[in-house]
Amino acid sequence: MTTKHQKTLQERTFDQLVDQEWESLSEAARTVIEQALEIASKWYLIHNISYMSEWYEDDMKAMRRTVAGLTEHDCKGLTHIWRSALATAASIDPYDYETHLGYGVYPADLYGYYKEFSRMVEDIEWEKRYAEVRKKELAEQEPIDVEDAPF
């Protein structure tokens, strides 16, 4: 028997936050959110397809290509969203494989979905920030005079 899933407060808050942030985010940030939701769904919620790890890697590469287009505002918005997704995952029983929510879907799958979404968005946002810090560090380095090189 499938029961109607009653969303937790954190799930409703997550949905509301994504809706609130959506209009202010760039197309690149929206793409990150859409792709992360799609990948997490394929991995945890859609059990009638065989989502192979090679496809996962291809999808992640496609999402990483959007990193350059993220703004500082996008990074802040994405941080709010991935933290909300993490809180949402924490609100769901990760070991509940008894409450049937749909075709092969249980609360434990929903937990994985939110946790995976959070991890992917956090990784993308971190990569953007790290690239900017690294670029700044390289720009601040003194140029090396080849004639004075120690070798």
PAZAMI-948775 format. One record per residue (C-alpha): residue number from 1; x, y, z. Coordinates in nm, 4 decimals. Layout:
# PAZAMI-948775
(NUM,(X,Y,Z))
...
This chain:
# PAZAMI-948775
(1,(0.0000,0.0000,0.0000))
(2,(0.1327,0.3418,-0.0942))
(3,(0.0778,0.6099,0.1631))
(4,(0.0533,0.9768,0.0793))
(5,(0.3857,1.1253,0.1789))
(6,(0.3458,1.3976,0.4383))
(7,(0.6286,1.6432,0.3798))
(8,(0.8291,1.7447,0.6817))
(9,(0.8570,2.1099,0.7784))
(10,(1.2116,2.1050,0.6407))
(11,(1.0922,1.9668,0.3044))
(12,(0.8340,2.2426,0.2768))
(13,(1.0971,2.4999,0.3777))
(14,(1.3374,2.3649,0.1143))
(15,(1.0731,2.3897,-0.1585))
(16,(0.9835,2.7415,-0.0466))
(17,(1.3505,2.8503,-0.0383))
(18,(1.4164,2.7218,-0.3897))
(19,(1.1068,2.9084,-0.5121))
(20,(1.2162,3.2293,-0.3357))
(21,(1.5751,3.2178,-0.4627))
(22,(1.4870,3.1043,-0.8166))
(23,(1.4138,3.4436,-0.9723))
(24,(1.7265,3.6095,-0.8317))
(25,(1.9640,3.3356,-0.9499))
(26,(2.1456,3.3401,-1.2823))
(27,(2.0747,3.0869,-1.5546))
(28,(2.3953,2.9038,-1.4543))
(29,(2.2785,2.8654,-1.0929))
(30,(1.9351,2.7505,-1.2054))
(31,(2.1015,2.4940,-1.4283))
(32,(2.3065,2.3654,-1.1332))
(33,(1.9897,2.3237,-0.9260))
(34,(1.7952,2.1556,-1.2059))
(35,(2.0771,1.9182,-1.2918))
(36,(2.1457,1.8293,-0.9279))
(37,(1.7755,1.7578,-0.8691))
(38,(1.7648,1.5433,-1.1827))
(39,(2.0791,1.3475,-1.0943))
(40,(1.9620,1.2883,-0.7360))
(41,(1.6221,1.1728,-0.8661))
(42,(1.7794,0.9279,-1.1086))
(43,(2.0079,0.7934,-0.8391))
(44,(1.7571,0.7602,-0.5537))
(45,(1.3944,0.7972,-0.6612))
(46,(1.3553,0.6447,-1.0071))
(47,(1.4028,0.2723,-0.9677))
(48,(1.2678,0.1607,-1.3020))
(49,(1.5821,0.2792,-1.4846))
(50,(1.9363,0.1622,-1.4454))
(51,(2.1338,0.4808,-1.3852))
(52,(2.4910,0.3735,-1.4472))
(53,(2.7891,0.5366,-1.2829))
(54,(2.9238,0.6412,-1.6263))
(55,(2.6056,0.8416,-1.6845))
(56,(2.6416,0.9946,-1.3402))
(57,(2.9952,1.1076,-1.4229))
(58,(2.8797,1.2534,-1.7559))
(59,(2.5981,1.4411,-1.5812))
(60,(2.8395,1.5745,-1.3185))
(61,(3.0806,1.6942,-1.5901))
(62,(2.7936,1.8751,-1.7604))
(63,(2.7003,2.0423,-1.4323))
(64,(3.0623,2.1441,-1.3675))
(65,(3.0725,2.3267,-1.7003))
(66,(2.8300,2.5810,-1.5556))
(67,(3.0652,2.6775,-1.2698))
(68,(3.2296,2.9633,-1.4601))
(69,(2.8943,3.1362,-1.5013))
(70,(2.8161,3.1510,-1.1289))
(71,(2.8241,3.4901,-0.9581))
(72,(2.8954,3.5680,-0.5929))
(73,(2.5213,3.6195,-0.5440))
(74,(2.4603,3.2750,-0.6969))
(75,(2.7107,3.1173,-0.4590))
(76,(2.5325,3.2691,-0.1586))
(77,(2.1944,3.1506,-0.2867))
(78,(2.3277,2.8032,-0.3624))
(79,(2.4773,2.7854,-0.0121))
(80,(2.1357,2.8595,0.1408))
(81,(1.9781,2.5948,-0.0804))
(82,(2.2291,2.3144,-0.0181))
(83,(2.2183,2.3800,0.3564))
(84,(1.8405,2.3625,0.3490))
(85,(1.8604,2.0336,0.1569))
(86,(2.0994,1.8996,0.4206))
(87,(1.8568,2.0005,0.6978))
(88,(1.5794,1.8348,0.5004))
(89,(1.7769,1.5109,0.4764))
(90,(1.8312,1.5257,0.8526))
(91,(1.4539,1.5473,0.9033))
(92,(1.3950,1.2129,0.7274))
(93,(1.4630,0.8685,0.8741))
(94,(1.7596,0.7315,0.6743))
(95,(1.6763,0.3734,0.7758))
(96,(1.3035,0.3656,0.6982))
(97,(1.2563,0.0987,0.4320))
(98,(0.9126,0.0034,0.5637))
(99,(0.7041,0.3104,0.4793))
(100,(0.6289,0.2735,0.1097))
(101,(0.6041,0.6107,-0.0701))
(102,(0.5804,0.4948,-0.4299))
(103,(0.7274,0.2470,-0.6751))
(104,(1.0349,0.1241,-0.4894))
(105,(1.0653,0.4507,-0.2961))
(106,(1.0947,0.4740,0.0811))
(107,(1.1851,0.7546,0.3207))
(108,(1.5431,0.6236,0.3203))
(109,(1.5545,0.6944,-0.0550))
(110,(1.4185,1.0428,0.0019))
(111,(1.6893,1.0968,0.2633))
(112,(1.9534,0.9951,0.0059))
(113,(1.7980,1.2204,-0.2556))
(114,(1.8248,1.5337,-0.0406))
(115,(2.1679,1.4390,0.0904))
(116,(2.3019,1.3779,-0.2628))
(117,(2.1484,1.7002,-0.3936))
(118,(2.3076,1.8926,-0.1059))
(119,(2.6479,1.7334,-0.1650))
(120,(2.6480,1.8030,-0.5381))
(121,(2.5472,2.1688,-0.5038))
(122,(2.7959,2.2199,-0.2204))
(123,(3.0743,2.0677,-0.4326))
(124,(2.9903,2.2881,-0.7316))
(125,(2.9745,2.6007,-0.5174))
(126,(3.3027,2.5089,-0.3446))
(127,(3.4754,2.4502,-0.6806))
(128,(3.3712,2.7977,-0.7948))
(129,(3.5007,2.9629,-0.4776))
(130,(3.8251,2.7620,-0.4842))
(131,(3.8888,2.8553,-0.8491))
(132,(3.8481,3.2233,-0.7636))
(133,(4.0830,3.2027,-0.4640))
(134,(4.3406,3.0126,-0.6684))
(135,(4.3165,3.2639,-0.9532))
(136,(4.3696,3.5500,-0.7070))
(137,(4.6689,3.3756,-0.5470))
(138,(4.8302,3.3193,-0.8861))
(139,(4.7735,3.6813,-0.9854))
(140,(4.9420,3.8027,-0.6659))
(141,(5.2531,3.5879,-0.7072))
(142,(5.5725,3.7573,-0.8074))
(143,(5.6818,3.6641,-1.1574))
(144,(5.9790,3.4300,-1.1587))
(145,(6.2898,3.5592,-1.3328))
(146,(6.4158,3.2623,-1.5314))
(147,(6.7763,3.3869,-1.5109))
(148,(6.7659,3.3806,-1.1309))
(149,(6.6070,3.0360,-1.1105))
(150,(6.7807,2.8024,-0.8617))
(151,(6.8221,2.5235,-1.1139))
